[in-house]
Amino acid sequence: MKVQVDADRCQGHTLCAMIAPKVFELSEIDGHSSPISEEVPADQQDNVREAVRSCPERAISISE
């Protein structure tokens, strides 16, 4: 699975990083999220799916 964050849509709500802190990192400047790595480890895939569902801006996308 691969994950991406649309920087134009992300508003820095930080929910993704709270749900999947091993996958998402937050900018110290504005709090916007980005994936630590595009490839999601197998043990983090359920957390990433939950982050996708929880993102109010629908800024996170995954591809299987």
PDBQT receptor file of N, H, CA, C and O in Angstrom, charges set to zero:
ATOM      1  N   MET A   1       0.837  -1.168   0.000  1.00  0.00    +0.000 N 
ATOM      2  CA  MET A   1       0.000   0.000   0.000  1.00  0.00    +0.000 C 
ATOM      3  C   MET A   1       0.891   1.243   0.000  1.00  0.00    +0.000 C 
ATOM      4  O   MET A   1       1.939   1.282   0.644  1.00  0.00    +0.000 OA
ATOM      5  N   LYS A   2       0.438   2.258  -0.745  1.00  0.00    +0.000 N 
ATOM      6  H   LYS A   2      -0.413   2.226  -1.269  1.00  0.00    +0.000 HD
ATOM      7  CA  LYS A   2       1.131   3.541  -0.776  1.00  0.00    +0.000 C 
ATOM      8  C   LYS A   2       0.179   4.616  -0.282  1.00  0.00    +0.000 C 
ATOM      9  O   LYS A   2      -1.033   4.515  -0.471  1.00  0.00    +0.000 OA
ATOM     10  N   VAL A   3       0.723   5.640   0.347  1.00  0.00    +0.000 N 
ATOM     11  H   VAL A   3       1.708   5.722   0.500  1.00  0.00    +0.000 HD
ATOM     12  CA  VAL A   3      -0.085   6.732   0.875  1.00  0.00    +0.000 C 
ATOM     13  C   VAL A   3       0.460   8.067   0.390  1.00  0.00    +0.000 C 
ATOM     14  O   VAL A   3       1.669   8.251   0.253  1.00  0.00    +0.000 OA
ATOM     15  N   GLN A   4      -0.458   8.994   0.134  1.00  0.00    +0.000 N 
ATOM     16  H   GLN A   4      -1.441   8.844   0.245  1.00  0.00    +0.000 HD
ATOM     17  CA  GLN A   4      -0.087  10.342  -0.264  1.00  0.00    +0.000 C 
ATOM     18  C   GLN A   4      -0.973  11.337   0.470  1.00  0.00    +0.000 C 
ATOM     19  O   GLN A   4      -2.116  11.032   0.809  1.00  0.00    +0.000 OA
ATOM     20  N   VAL A   5      -0.439  12.526   0.712  1.00  0.00    +0.000 N 
ATOM     21  H   VAL A   5       0.490  12.774   0.436  1.00  0.00    +0.000 HD
ATOM     22  CA  VAL A   5      -1.204  13.613   1.303  1.00  0.00    +0.000 C 
ATOM     23  C   VAL A   5      -1.196  14.775   0.318  1.00  0.00    +0.000 C 
ATOM     24  O   VAL A   5      -0.136  15.223  -0.118  1.00  0.00    +0.000 OA
ATOM     25  N   ASP A   6      -2.380  15.254  -0.028  1.00  0.00    +0.000 N 
ATOM     26  H   ASP A   6      -3.241  14.890   0.325  1.00  0.00    +0.000 HD
ATOM     27  CA  ASP A   6      -2.513  16.401  -0.918  1.00  0.00    +0.000 C 
ATOM     28  C   ASP A   6      -2.225  17.663  -0.096  1.00  0.00    +0.000 C 
ATOM     29  O   ASP A   6      -3.037  18.065   0.737  1.00  0.00    +0.000 OA
ATOM     30  N   ALA A   7      -1.087  18.272  -0.332  1.00  0.00    +0.000 N 
ATOM     31  H   ALA A   7      -0.427  17.945  -1.009  1.00  0.00    +0.000 HD
ATOM     32  CA  ALA A   7      -0.658  19.436   0.447  1.00  0.00    +0.000 C 
ATOM     33  C   ALA A   7      -1.607  20.620   0.288  1.00  0.00    +0.000 C 
ATOM     34  O   ALA A   7      -1.715  21.448   1.193  1.00  0.00    +0.000 OA
ATOM     35  N   ASP A   8      -2.294  20.710  -0.842  1.00  0.00    +0.000 N 
ATOM     36  H   ASP A   8      -2.206  20.038  -1.577  1.00  0.00    +0.000 HD
ATOM     37  CA  ASP A   8      -3.229  21.814  -1.055  1.00  0.00    +0.000 C 
ATOM     38  C   ASP A   8      -4.508  21.644  -0.240  1.00  0.00    +0.000 C 
ATOM     39  O   ASP A   8      -5.155  22.628   0.119  1.00  0.00    +0.000 OA
ATOM     40  N   ARG A   9      -4.866  20.411   0.049  1.00  0.00    +0.000 N 
ATOM     41  H   ARG A   9      -4.341  19.612  -0.242  1.00  0.00    +0.000 HD
ATOM     42  CA  ARG A   9      -6.102  20.150   0.808  1.00  0.00    +0.000 C 
ATOM     43  C   ARG A   9      -5.864  20.063   2.311  1.00  0.00    +0.000 C 
ATOM     44  O   ARG A   9      -6.753  20.393   3.096  1.00  0.00    +0.000 OA
ATOM     45  N   CYS A  10      -4.677  19.623   2.719  1.00  0.00    +0.000 N 
ATOM     46  H   CYS A  10      -3.955  19.354   2.081  1.00  0.00    +0.000 HD
ATOM     47  CA  CYS A  10      -4.380  19.445   4.141  1.00  0.00    +0.000 C 
ATOM     48  C   CYS A  10      -4.459  20.789   4.863  1.00  0.00    +0.000 C 
ATOM     49  O   CYS A  10      -3.880  21.782   4.424  1.00  0.00    +0.000 OA
ATOM     50  N   GLN A  11      -5.184  20.800   5.974  1.00  0.00    +0.000 N 
ATOM     51  H   GLN A  11      -5.655  19.993   6.331  1.00  0.00    +0.000 HD
ATOM     52  CA  GLN A  11      -5.336  22.019   6.771  1.00  0.00    +0.000 C 
ATOM     53  C   GLN A  11      -4.670  21.902   8.140  1.00  0.00    +0.000 C 
ATOM     54  O   GLN A  11      -4.802  22.793   8.980  1.00  0.00    +0.000 OA
ATOM     55  N   GLY A  12      -3.954  20.801   8.361  1.00  0.00    +0.000 N 
ATOM     56  H   GLY A  12      -3.846  20.077   7.679  1.00  0.00    +0.000 HD
ATOM     57  CA  GLY A  12      -3.204  20.650   9.599  1.00  0.00    +0.000 C 
ATOM     58  C   GLY A  12      -4.041  20.292  10.812  1.00  0.00    +0.000 C 
ATOM     59  O   GLY A  12      -3.735  20.724  11.924  1.00  0.00    +0.000 OA
ATOM     60  N   HIS A  13      -5.095  19.508  10.614  1.00  0.00    +0.000 N 
ATOM     61  H   HIS A  13      -5.344  19.157   9.711  1.00  0.00    +0.000 HD
ATOM     62  CA  HIS A  13      -5.925  19.077  11.743  1.00  0.00    +0.000 C 
ATOM     63  C   HIS A  13      -5.193  18.088  12.653  1.00  0.00    +0.000 C 
ATOM     64  O   HIS A  13      -5.568  17.930  13.815  1.00  0.00    +0.000 OA
ATOM     65  N   THR A  14      -4.174  17.434  12.150  1.00  0.00    +0.000 N 
ATOM     66  H   THR A  14      -3.870  17.563  11.206  1.00  0.00    +0.000 HD
ATOM     67  CA  THR A  14      -3.269  16.500  12.849  1.00  0.00    +0.000 C 
ATOM     68  C   THR A  14      -3.890  15.154  13.219  1.00  0.00    +0.000 C 
ATOM     69  O   THR A  14      -3.245  14.356  13.899  1.00  0.00    +0.000 OA
ATOM     70  N   LEU A  15      -5.111  14.884  12.794  1.00  0.00    +0.000 N 
ATOM     71  H   LEU A  15      -5.634  15.533  12.242  1.00  0.00    +0.000 HD
ATOM     72  CA  LEU A  15      -5.746  13.610  13.134  1.00  0.00    +0.000 C 
ATOM     73  C   LEU A  15      -4.959  12.418  12.600  1.00  0.00    +0.000 C 
ATOM     74  O   LEU A  15      -4.835  11.401  13.283  1.00  0.00    +0.000 OA
ATOM     75  N   CYS A  16      -4.433  12.535  11.400  1.00  0.00    +0.000 N 
ATOM     76  H   CYS A  16      -4.533  13.361  10.846  1.00  0.00    +0.000 HD
ATOM     77  CA  CYS A  16      -3.704  11.415  10.794  1.00  0.00    +0.000 C 
ATOM     78  C   CYS A  16      -2.483  11.044  11.633  1.00  0.00    +0.000 C 
ATOM     79  O   CYS A  16      -2.202   9.865  11.850  1.00  0.00    +0.000 OA
ATOM     80  N   ALA A  17      -1.769  12.054  12.096  1.00  0.00    +0.000 N 
ATOM     81  H   ALA A  17      -1.997  13.012  11.919  1.00  0.00    +0.000 HD
ATOM     82  CA  ALA A  17      -0.570  11.797  12.897  1.00  0.00    +0.000 C 
ATOM     83  C   ALA A  17      -0.921  11.237  14.272  1.00  0.00    +0.000 C 
ATOM     84  O   ALA A  17      -0.127  10.502  14.860  1.00  0.00    +0.000 OA
ATOM     85  N   MET A  18      -2.088  11.569  14.785  1.00  0.00    +0.000 N 
ATOM     86  H   MET A  18      -2.733  12.166  14.308  1.00  0.00    +0.000 HD
ATOM     87  CA  MET A  18      -2.519  10.985  16.057  1.00  0.00    +0.000 C 
ATOM     88  C   MET A  18      -2.918   9.523  15.879  1.00  0.00    +0.000 C 
ATOM     89  O   MET A  18      -2.686   8.695  16.761  1.00  0.00    +0.000 OA
ATOM     90  N   ILE A  19      -3.525   9.210  14.718  1.00  0.00    +0.000 N 
ATOM     91  H   ILE A  19      -3.713   9.882  14.001  1.00  0.00    +0.000 HD
ATOM     92  CA  ILE A  19      -3.984   7.847  14.451  1.00  0.00    +0.000 C 
ATOM     93  C   ILE A  19      -2.833   6.956  14.007  1.00  0.00    +0.000 C 
ATOM     94  O   ILE A  19      -2.752   5.798  14.418  1.00  0.00    +0.000 OA
ATOM     95  N   ALA A  20      -1.955   7.476  13.181  1.00  0.00    +0.000 N 
ATOM     96  H   ALA A  20      -2.021   8.416  12.847  1.00  0.00    +0.000 HD
ATOM     97  CA  ALA A  20      -0.850   6.683  12.618  1.00  0.00    +0.000 C 
ATOM     98  C   ALA A  20       0.470   7.449  12.737  1.00  0.00    +0.000 C 
ATOM     99  O   ALA A  20       1.021   7.880  11.725  1.00  0.00    +0.000 OA
ATOM    100  N   PRO A  21       0.982   7.624  13.952  1.00  0.00    +0.000 N 
ATOM    101  CA  PRO A  21       2.197   8.425  14.139  1.00  0.00    +0.000 C 
ATOM    102  C   PRO A  21       3.450   7.820  13.508  1.00  0.00    +0.000 C 
ATOM    103  O   PRO A  21       4.440   8.524  13.308  1.00  0.00    +0.000 OA
ATOM    104  N   LYS A  22       3.420   6.532  13.193  1.00  0.00    +0.000 N 
ATOM    105  H   LYS A  22       2.616   5.959  13.355  1.00  0.00    +0.000 HD
ATOM    106  CA  LYS A  22       4.576   5.904  12.545  1.00  0.00    +0.000 C 
ATOM    107  C   LYS A  22       4.576   6.129  11.043  1.00  0.00    +0.000 C 
ATOM    108  O   LYS A  22       5.550   5.800  10.365  1.00  0.00    +0.000 OA
ATOM    109  N   VAL A  23       3.486   6.692  10.513  1.00  0.00    +0.000 N 
ATOM    110  H   VAL A  23       2.695   6.960  11.063  1.00  0.00    +0.000 HD
ATOM    111  CA  VAL A  23       3.353   6.873   9.070  1.00  0.00    +0.000 C 
ATOM    112  C   VAL A  23       3.369   8.346   8.669  1.00  0.00    +0.000 C 
ATOM    113  O   VAL A  23       3.908   8.698   7.620  1.00  0.00    +0.000 OA
ATOM    114  N   PHE A  24       2.774   9.215   9.505  1.00  0.00    +0.000 N 
ATOM    115  H   PHE A  24       2.336   8.929  10.358  1.00  0.00    +0.000 HD
ATOM    116  CA  PHE A  24       2.656  10.624   9.158  1.00  0.00    +0.000 C 
ATOM    117  C   PHE A  24       3.511  11.494  10.062  1.00  0.00    +0.000 C 
ATOM    118  O   PHE A  24       3.633  11.247  11.262  1.00  0.00    +0.000 OA
ATOM    119  N   GLU A  25       4.107  12.527   9.454  1.00  0.00    +0.000 N 
ATOM    120  H   GLU A  25       4.009  12.727   8.479  1.00  0.00    +0.000 HD
ATOM    121  CA  GLU A  25       4.845  13.513  10.228  1.00  0.00    +0.000 C 
ATOM    122  C   GLU A  25       4.220  14.870   9.961  1.00  0.00    +0.000 C 
ATOM    123  O   GLU A  25       3.645  15.101   8.897  1.00  0.00    +0.000 OA
ATOM    124  N   LEU A  26       4.336  15.762  10.929  1.00  0.00    +0.000 N 
ATOM    125  H   LEU A  26       4.803  15.574  11.793  1.00  0.00    +0.000 HD
ATOM    126  CA  LEU A  26       3.740  17.083  10.825  1.00  0.00    +0.000 C 
ATOM    127  C   LEU A  26       4.818  18.144  10.662  1.00  0.00    +0.000 C 
ATOM    128  O   LEU A  26       5.883  18.067  11.274  1.00  0.00    +0.000 OA
ATOM    129  N   SER A  27       4.529  19.124   9.836  1.00  0.00    +0.000 N 
ATOM    130  H   SER A  27       3.664  19.187   9.339  1.00  0.00    +0.000 HD
ATOM    131  CA  SER A  27       5.437  20.243   9.638  1.00  0.00    +0.000 C 
ATOM    132  C   SER A  27       5.488  21.077  10.910  1.00  0.00    +0.000 C 
ATOM    133  O   SER A  27       4.451  21.389  11.494  1.00  0.00    +0.000 OA
ATOM    134  N   GLU A  28       6.683  21.435  11.336  1.00  0.00    +0.000 N 
ATOM    135  H   GLU A  28       7.526  21.181  10.862  1.00  0.00    +0.000 HD
ATOM    136  CA  GLU A  28       6.824  22.295  12.508  1.00  0.00    +0.000 C 
ATOM    137  C   GLU A  28       6.392  23.728  12.194  1.00  0.00    +0.000 C 
ATOM    138  O   GLU A  28       6.138  24.513  13.107  1.00  0.00    +0.000 OA
ATOM    139  N   ILE A  29       6.308  24.064  10.930  1.00  0.00    +0.000 N 
ATOM    140  H   ILE A  29       6.514  23.427  10.188  1.00  0.00    +0.000 HD
ATOM    141  CA  ILE A  29       5.946  25.423  10.522  1.00  0.00    +0.000 C 
ATOM    142  C   ILE A  29       4.432  25.635  10.569  1.00  0.00    +0.000 C 
ATOM    143  O   ILE A  29       3.954  26.596  11.172  1.00  0.00    +0.000 OA
ATOM    144  N   ASP A  30       3.681  24.733   9.930  1.00  0.00    +0.000 N 
ATOM    145  H   ASP A  30       4.069  23.953   9.440  1.00  0.00    +0.000 HD
ATOM    146  CA  ASP A  30       2.239  24.953   9.825  1.00  0.00    +0.000 C 
ATOM    147  C   ASP A  30       1.385  23.763  10.259  1.00  0.00    +0.000 C 
ATOM    148  O   ASP A  30       0.158  23.832  10.194  1.00  0.00    +0.000 OA
ATOM    149  N   GLY A  31       2.014  22.678  10.698  1.00  0.00    +0.000 N 
ATOM    150  H   GLY A  31       3.011  22.622  10.751  1.00  0.00    +0.000 HD
ATOM    151  CA  GLY A  31       1.266  21.521  11.164  1.00  0.00    +0.000 C 
ATOM    152  C   GLY A  31       0.720  20.633  10.069  1.00  0.00    +0.000 C 
ATOM    153  O   GLY A  31       0.031  19.653  10.355  1.00  0.00    +0.000 OA
ATOM    154  N   HIS A  32       1.013  20.955   8.817  1.00  0.00    +0.000 N 
ATOM    155  H   HIS A  32       1.573  21.750   8.585  1.00  0.00    +0.000 HD
ATOM    156  CA  HIS A  32       0.522  20.121   7.725  1.00  0.00    +0.000 C 
ATOM    157  C   HIS A  32       1.231  18.774   7.722  1.00  0.00    +0.000 C 
ATOM    158  O   HIS A  32       2.385  18.655   8.132  1.00  0.00    +0.000 OA
ATOM    159  N   SER A  33       0.520  17.782   7.256  1.00  0.00    +0.000 N 
ATOM    160  H   SER A  33      -0.418  17.879   6.923  1.00  0.00    +0.000 HD
ATOM    161  CA  SER A  33       0.993  16.406   7.297  1.00  0.00    +0.000 C 
ATOM    162  C   SER A  33       1.664  15.985   6.002  1.00  0.00    +0.000 C 
ATOM    163  O   SER A  33       1.365  16.501   4.925  1.00  0.00    +0.000 OA
ATOM    164  N   SER A  34       2.576  15.037   6.136  1.00  0.00    +0.000 N 
ATOM    165  H   SER A  34       2.819  14.618   7.011  1.00  0.00    +0.000 HD
ATOM    166  CA  SER A  34       3.167  14.362   4.981  1.00  0.00    +0.000 C 
ATOM    167  C   SER A  34       3.545  12.955   5.426  1.00  0.00    +0.000 C 
ATOM    168  O   SER A  34       3.829  12.726   6.601  1.00  0.00    +0.000 OA
ATOM    169  N   PRO A  35       3.548  12.016   4.486  1.00  0.00    +0.000 N 
ATOM    170  CA  PRO A  35       3.950  10.665   4.865  1.00  0.00    +0.000 C 
ATOM    171  C   PRO A  35       5.452  10.601   5.120  1.00  0.00    +0.000 C 
ATOM    172  O   PRO A  35       6.235  11.241   4.417  1.00  0.00    +0.000 OA
ATOM    173  N   ILE A  36       5.845   9.838   6.110  1.00  0.00    +0.000 N 
ATOM    174  H   ILE A  36       5.209   9.318   6.680  1.00  0.00    +0.000 HD
ATOM    175  CA  ILE A  36       7.267   9.630   6.382  1.00  0.00    +0.000 C 
ATOM    176  C   ILE A  36       7.881   8.872   5.222  1.00  0.00    +0.000 C 
ATOM    177  O   ILE A  36       9.002   9.156   4.800  1.00  0.00    +0.000 OA
ATOM    178  N   SER A  37       7.128   7.896   4.706  1.00  0.00    +0.000 N 
ATOM    179  H   SER A  37       6.218   7.665   5.049  1.00  0.00    +0.000 HD
ATOM    180  CA  SER A  37       7.515   7.130   3.537  1.00  0.00    +0.000 C 
ATOM    181  C   SER A  37       6.256   6.838   2.744  1.00  0.00    +0.000 C 
ATOM    182  O   SER A  37       5.199   6.608   3.332  1.00  0.00    +0.000 OA
ATOM    183  N   GLU A  38       6.345   6.843   1.427  1.00  0.00    +0.000 N 
ATOM    184  H   GLU A  38       7.204   7.029   0.950  1.00  0.00    +0.000 HD
ATOM    185  CA  GLU A  38       5.170   6.555   0.605  1.00  0.00    +0.000 C 
ATOM    186  C   GLU A  38       4.675   5.128   0.831  1.00  0.00    +0.000 C 
ATOM    187  O   GLU A  38       3.470   4.876   0.805  1.00  0.00    +0.000 OA
ATOM    188  N   GLU A  39       5.600   4.201   1.051  1.00  0.00    +0.000 N 
ATOM    189  H   GLU A  39       6.578   4.406   1.072  1.00  0.00    +0.000 HD
ATOM    190  CA  GLU A  39       5.237   2.802   1.291  1.00  0.00    +0.000 C 
ATOM    191  C   GLU A  39       4.799   2.626   2.740  1.00  0.00    +0.000 C 
ATOM    192  O   GLU A  39       5.518   3.012   3.661  1.00  0.00    +0.000 OA
ATOM    193  N   VAL A  40       3.618   2.042   2.939  1.00  0.00    +0.000 N 
ATOM    194  H   VAL A  40       3.034   1.729   2.191  1.00  0.00    +0.000 HD
ATOM    195  CA  VAL A  40       3.074   1.845   4.283  1.00  0.00    +0.000 C 
ATOM    196  C   VAL A  40       3.431   0.437   4.759  1.00  0.00    +0.000 C 
ATOM    197  O   VAL A  40       3.113  -0.536   4.075  1.00  0.00    +0.000 OA
ATOM    198  N   PRO A  41       4.081   0.307   5.909  1.00  0.00    +0.000 N 
ATOM    199  CA  PRO A  41       4.372  -1.024   6.452  1.00  0.00    +0.000 C 
ATOM    200  C   PRO A  41       3.077  -1.795   6.691  1.00  0.00    +0.000 C 
ATOM    201  O   PRO A  41       2.047  -1.206   7.020  1.00  0.00    +0.000 OA
ATOM    202  N   ALA A  42       3.137  -3.100   6.527  1.00  0.00    +0.000 N 
ATOM    203  H   ALA A  42       3.974  -3.578   6.260  1.00  0.00    +0.000 HD
ATOM    204  CA  ALA A  42       1.947  -3.948   6.663  1.00  0.00    +0.000 C 
ATOM    205  C   ALA A  42       1.256  -3.764   8.010  1.00  0.00    +0.000 C 
ATOM    206  O   ALA A  42       0.027  -3.781   8.082  1.00  0.00    +0.000 OA
ATOM    207  N   ASP A  43       2.028  -3.589   9.067  1.00  0.00    +0.000 N 
ATOM    208  H   ASP A  43       3.026  -3.576   9.008  1.00  0.00    +0.000 HD
ATOM    209  CA  ASP A  43       1.422  -3.469  10.394  1.00  0.00    +0.000 C 
ATOM    210  C   ASP A  43       0.778  -2.105  10.642  1.00  0.00    +0.000 C 
ATOM    211  O   ASP A  43       0.167  -1.898  11.691  1.00  0.00    +0.000 OA
ATOM    212  N   GLN A  44       0.904  -1.172   9.696  1.00  0.00    +0.000 N 
ATOM    213  H   GLN A  44       1.401  -1.340   8.845  1.00  0.00    +0.000 HD
ATOM    214  CA  GLN A  44       0.319   0.163   9.845  1.00  0.00    +0.000 C 
ATOM    215  C   GLN A  44      -0.839   0.432   8.877  1.00  0.00    +0.000 C 
ATOM    216  O   GLN A  44      -1.431   1.512   8.896  1.00  0.00    +0.000 OA
ATOM    217  N   GLN A  45      -1.155  -0.545   8.038  1.00  0.00    +0.000 N 
ATOM    218  H   GLN A  45      -0.675  -1.422   8.023  1.00  0.00    +0.000 HD
ATOM    219  CA  GLN A  45      -2.155  -0.316   6.999  1.00  0.00    +0.000 C 
ATOM    220  C   GLN A  45      -3.547  -0.032   7.554  1.00  0.00    +0.000 C 
ATOM    221  O   GLN A  45      -4.248   0.828   7.022  1.00  0.00    +0.000 OA
ATOM    222  N   ASP A  46      -3.964  -0.725   8.602  1.00  0.00    +0.000 N 
ATOM    223  H   ASP A  46      -3.394  -1.423   9.034  1.00  0.00    +0.000 HD
ATOM    224  CA  ASP A  46      -5.277  -0.451   9.197  1.00  0.00    +0.000 C 
ATOM    225  C   ASP A  46      -5.325   0.956   9.779  1.00  0.00    +0.000 C 
ATOM    226  O   ASP A  46      -6.341   1.641   9.660  1.00  0.00    +0.000 OA
ATOM    227  N   ASN A  47      -4.235   1.396  10.408  1.00  0.00    +0.000 N 
ATOM    228  H   ASN A  47      -3.409   0.840  10.505  1.00  0.00    +0.000 HD
ATOM    229  CA  ASN A  47      -4.179   2.751  10.956  1.00  0.00    +0.000 C 
ATOM    230  C   ASN A  47      -4.277   3.788   9.847  1.00  0.00    +0.000 C 
ATOM    231  O   ASN A  47      -4.943   4.810  10.014  1.00  0.00    +0.000 OA
ATOM    232  N   VAL A  48      -3.629   3.540   8.727  1.00  0.00    +0.000 N 
ATOM    233  H   VAL A  48      -3.089   2.710   8.592  1.00  0.00    +0.000 HD
ATOM    234  CA  VAL A  48      -3.672   4.488   7.614  1.00  0.00    +0.000 C 
ATOM    235  C   VAL A  48      -5.079   4.554   7.029  1.00  0.00    +0.000 C 
ATOM    236  O   VAL A  48      -5.557   5.637   6.693  1.00  0.00    +0.000 OA
ATOM    237  N   ARG A  49      -5.740   3.416   6.905  1.00  0.00    +0.000 N 
ATOM    238  H   ARG A  49      -5.351   2.536   7.178  1.00  0.00    +0.000 HD
ATOM    239  CA  ARG A  49      -7.129   3.427   6.419  1.00  0.00    +0.000 C 
ATOM    240  C   ARG A  49      -8.022   4.249   7.352  1.00  0.00    +0.000 C 
ATOM    241  O   ARG A  49      -8.889   4.992   6.891  1.00  0.00    +0.000 OA
ATOM    242  N   GLU A  50      -7.808   4.115   8.650  1.00  0.00    +0.000 N 
ATOM    243  H   GLU A  50      -7.104   3.512   9.024  1.00  0.00    +0.000 HD
ATOM    244  CA  GLU A  50      -8.566   4.903   9.624  1.00  0.00    +0.000 C 
ATOM    245  C   GLU A  50      -8.245   6.395   9.475  1.00  0.00    +0.000 C 
ATOM    246  O   GLU A  50      -9.142   7.231   9.584  1.00  0.00    +0.000 OA
ATOM    247  N   ALA A  51      -6.992   6.728   9.230  1.00  0.00    +0.000 N 
ATOM    248  H   ALA A  51      -6.264   6.049   9.142  1.00  0.00    +0.000 HD
ATOM    249  CA  ALA A  51      -6.608   8.128   9.021  1.00  0.00    +0.000 C 
ATOM    250  C   ALA A  51      -7.286   8.698   7.782  1.00  0.00    +0.000 C 
ATOM    251  O   ALA A  51      -7.723   9.849   7.791  1.00  0.00    +0.000 OA
ATOM    252  N   VAL A  52      -7.378   7.909   6.722  1.00  0.00    +0.000 N 
ATOM    253  H   VAL A  52      -7.023   6.974   6.714  1.00  0.00    +0.000 HD
ATOM    254  CA  VAL A  52      -8.067   8.358   5.506  1.00  0.00    +0.000 C 
ATOM    255  C   VAL A  52      -9.521   8.678   5.828  1.00  0.00    +0.000 C 
ATOM    256  O   VAL A  52     -10.034   9.718   5.416  1.00  0.00    +0.000 OA
ATOM    257  N   ARG A  53     -10.185   7.791   6.560  1.00  0.00    +0.000 N 
ATOM    258  H   ARG A  53      -9.768   6.946   6.895  1.00  0.00    +0.000 HD
ATOM    259  CA  ARG A  53     -11.594   8.008   6.918  1.00  0.00    +0.000 C 
ATOM    260  C   ARG A  53     -11.768   9.204   7.854  1.00  0.00    +0.000 C 
ATOM    261  O   ARG A  53     -12.811   9.857   7.826  1.00  0.00    +0.000 OA
ATOM    262  N   SER A  54     -10.783   9.494   8.668  1.00  0.00    +0.000 N 
ATOM    263  H   SER A  54      -9.936   8.964   8.691  1.00  0.00    +0.000 HD
ATOM    264  CA  SER A  54     -10.892  10.546   9.681  1.00  0.00    +0.000 C 
ATOM    265  C   SER A  54     -10.507  11.935   9.185  1.00  0.00    +0.000 C 
ATOM    266  O   SER A  54     -10.826  12.927   9.841  1.00  0.00    +0.000 OA
ATOM    267  N   CYS A  55      -9.844  12.027   8.069  1.00  0.00    +0.000 N 
ATOM    268  H   CYS A  55      -9.584  11.222   7.536  1.00  0.00    +0.000 HD
ATOM    269  CA  CYS A  55      -9.379  13.324   7.574  1.00  0.00    +0.000 C 
ATOM    270  C   CYS A  55     -10.567  14.192   7.132  1.00  0.00    +0.000 C 
ATOM    271  O   CYS A  55     -11.256  13.844   6.174  1.00  0.00    +0.000 OA
ATOM    272  N   PRO A  56     -10.811  15.307   7.814  1.00  0.00    +0.000 N 
ATOM    273  CA  PRO A  56     -11.956  16.154   7.457  1.00  0.00    +0.000 C 
ATOM    274  C   PRO A  56     -11.831  16.804   6.083  1.00  0.00    +0.000 C 
ATOM    275  O   PRO A  56     -12.839  17.161   5.474  1.00  0.00    +0.000 OA
ATOM    276  N   GLU A  57     -10.612  16.960   5.595  1.00  0.00    +0.000 N 
ATOM    277  H   GLU A  57      -9.793  16.671   6.090  1.00  0.00    +0.000 HD
ATOM    278  CA  GLU A  57     -10.393  17.605   4.293  1.00  0.00    +0.000 C 
ATOM    279  C   GLU A  57     -10.262  16.597   3.148  1.00  0.00    +0.000 C 
ATOM    280  O   GLU A  57     -10.131  16.980   1.985  1.00  0.00    +0.000 OA
ATOM    281  N   ARG A  58     -10.298  15.305   3.489  1.00  0.00    +0.000 N 
ATOM    282  H   ARG A  58     -10.404  14.994   4.433  1.00  0.00    +0.000 HD
ATOM    283  CA  ARG A  58     -10.108  14.237   2.486  1.00  0.00    +0.000 C 
ATOM    284  C   ARG A  58      -8.812  14.448   1.711  1.00  0.00    +0.000 C 
ATOM    285  O   ARG A  58      -8.771  14.312   0.488  1.00  0.00    +0.000 OA
ATOM    286  N   ALA A  59      -7.754  14.783   2.452  1.00  0.00    +0.000 N 
ATOM    287  H   ALA A  59      -7.787  14.893   3.446  1.00  0.00    +0.000 HD
ATOM    288  CA  ALA A  59      -6.454  15.093   1.847  1.00  0.00    +0.000 C 
ATOM    289  C   ALA A  59      -5.569  13.857   1.675  1.00  0.00    +0.000 C 
ATOM    290  O   ALA A  59      -4.547  13.921   0.992  1.00  0.00    +0.000 OA
ATOM    291  N   ILE A  60      -5.952  12.734   2.287  1.00  0.00    +0.000 N 
ATOM    292  H   ILE A  60      -6.783  12.682   2.842  1.00  0.00    +0.000 HD
ATOM    293  CA  ILE A  60      -5.114  11.532   2.253  1.00  0.00    +0.000 C 
ATOM    294  C   ILE A  60      -5.693  10.541   1.254  1.00  0.00    +0.000 C 
ATOM    295  O   ILE A  60      -6.897  10.286   1.239  1.00  0.00    +0.000 OA
ATOM    296  N   SER A  61      -4.817   9.987   0.417  1.00  0.00    +0.000 N 
ATOM    297  H   SER A  61      -3.839  10.195   0.428  1.00  0.00    +0.000 HD
ATOM    298  CA  SER A  61      -5.246   8.947  -0.508  1.00  0.00    +0.000 C 
ATOM    299  C   SER A  61      -4.301   7.768  -0.413  1.00  0.00    +0.000 C 
ATOM    300  O   SER A  61      -3.115   7.918  -0.119  1.00  0.00    +0.000 OA
ATOM    301  N   ILE A  62      -4.853   6.586  -0.669  1.00  0.00    +0.000 N 
ATOM    302  H   ILE A  62      -5.817   6.464  -0.908  1.00  0.00    +0.000 HD
ATOM    303  CA  ILE A  62      -4.042   5.368  -0.656  1.00  0.00    +0.000 C 
ATOM    304  C   ILE A  62      -4.246   4.619  -1.959  1.00  0.00    +0.000 C 
ATOM    305  O   ILE A  62      -5.286   4.740  -2.606  1.00  0.00    +0.000 OA
ATOM    306  N   SER A  63      -3.252   3.856  -2.331  1.00  0.00    +0.000 N 
ATOM    307  H   SER A  63      -2.407   3.758  -1.806  1.00  0.00    +0.000 HD
ATOM    308  CA  SER A  63      -3.357   2.942  -3.469  1.00  0.00    +0.000 C 
ATOM    309  C   SER A  63      -2.840   1.597  -3.000  1.00  0.00    +0.000 C 
ATOM    310  O   SER A  63      -1.822   1.508  -2.313  1.00  0.00    +0.000 OA
ATOM    311  N   GLU A  64      -3.542   0.575  -3.376  1.00  0.00    +0.000 N 
ATOM    312  H   GLU A  64      -4.369   0.647  -3.934  1.00  0.00    +0.000 HD
ATOM    313  CA  GLU A  64      -3.218  -0.785  -2.937  1.00  0.00    +0.000 C 
ATOM    314  C   GLU A  64      -2.218  -1.426  -3.869  1.00  0.00    +0.000 C 
ATOM    315  O   GLU A  64      -1.826  -2.574  -3.659  1.00  0.00    +0.000 OA
TER     316      GLU A  64
